[in-house]
Every structure is written in structure tokens, then in C-alpha cells.
């Protein structure tokens, strides 16, 4: 059976249509070595933190410095808080709901939805298992930093992990489904620069330790690589071959 026959036999909602606009940025799939480096960074930070090593000392030094700045009690608080929402779950769900909804209506495909659901499940399971397992308290916690505390959910930063993974998935959809160049560039910005801005804002407001943000970014990279891999090994094969164009440049017939 040829790939064309497979495509014709698939339900319309599972087909991936031809992109309308050419890609102007990459889809952002992490390379295997980037995923390995991210795994190593997350593992080393976790082990060093549990052993009360250099990570903890650096975190406290930075936290003491930003506490002296007093940004949480200044006019800068509100703008910085808004920057932290780049990685807020509510922000990301709103953006992804609009993006997935538009793709569903425009292209009659549930592929982006399946990818987003997979990303959210992985994010919830992995990040919160780490948070609850390590139980690290945040810099502003009364009495200082504790590990294995019932109220400790600081390590790794969920906001930064959200920003890396979910903006990464949004950028991927924008490129693959051929959104206009401006939309692709905007989502590229939020996928690449957004996590950095979010992490810095969380640190200078003393919402998170430095290592929380770095570990969150590393976990986000790993999970983004996992979502891409699962899509390539399972979902993409399920929905057929990649999008293609007809000879006259328009969408290929199903």
C-alpha cells in the first residue's frame, strides 16, 4: 500500500495539511546532544542540591543580593510579575487553546491538540513529581530554605519548564502548519527568549532560586525532545506522511 493510499484512507481530522506559508524559522526540535546535555544539567543540579553543595551556596548568594534590591516592594514588581506570566500555565493554555482551535477550524486536524495534550501530561507528571520528591522551599519561605518540606515546591521551576515546553510546541505548530511569517517569528521569540525572561523575572523577584530556573529550563528541553520523538515514532506514522504540495503550489489533494 502506497503512502498516497494511506493518506486517502485516513480520517480527515487526522491528516496534516499542506502549510500555506514557507517556514521562516526552524521548528525547534532539540537535537539529541541538546537533550543529553539537559539531562546531565538537571541530574547534576539535583544531586548537588541534595548534597548541599555549591549549587545551594550560589543560590543563597544570589537570593541575598536580589533581596537587597527590594524589587518585590517597588514599582517594578507589577511589570516583572507580568514577565513571569510568560511561563504561567493560564497564559500558555489560553495561547494554545487559540492556536489549536484555529488550526482545528482552518485545517480540520486534531494533530496539534494531541501534541499539546501529550506535552501537558508529561509536564504535569514529571515536574510535579520532582517538586514533591525534592520538596524545596522558595527563597521567601519563612525560616529559610528546606528540602523535603511538605510545603516545598520550588525545584524545578514549573514556570520556566512551561515556557520552554509549551512555547516550543506552539512554535513547532506555527512552522509546520505554515502560519504567516510574523506569527512564526513571534512564537520563535517566545520559545527562545521567553523562558530566559521568565526565569530572570522569577529570580529577581525572589520567587525562585537560580538553580530552580536552570533545572526548569533543562527539564523543559528534555520534555520537548520527548514530545518530538513520540510524535515522530508514533503520531506522525499514525497520521501519515508529512505535508506535501501539489505541482501548482497549492494544497495537495488527499
Helices and strands as residue ranges (DSSP letters): H 3-9, G 12-14, H 32-50, H 54-69, G 71-73, H 76-84, G 85-87, H 89-107, H 111-134, H 158-176, H 181-192, H 194-204, H 210-230, I 231-235, H 236-239
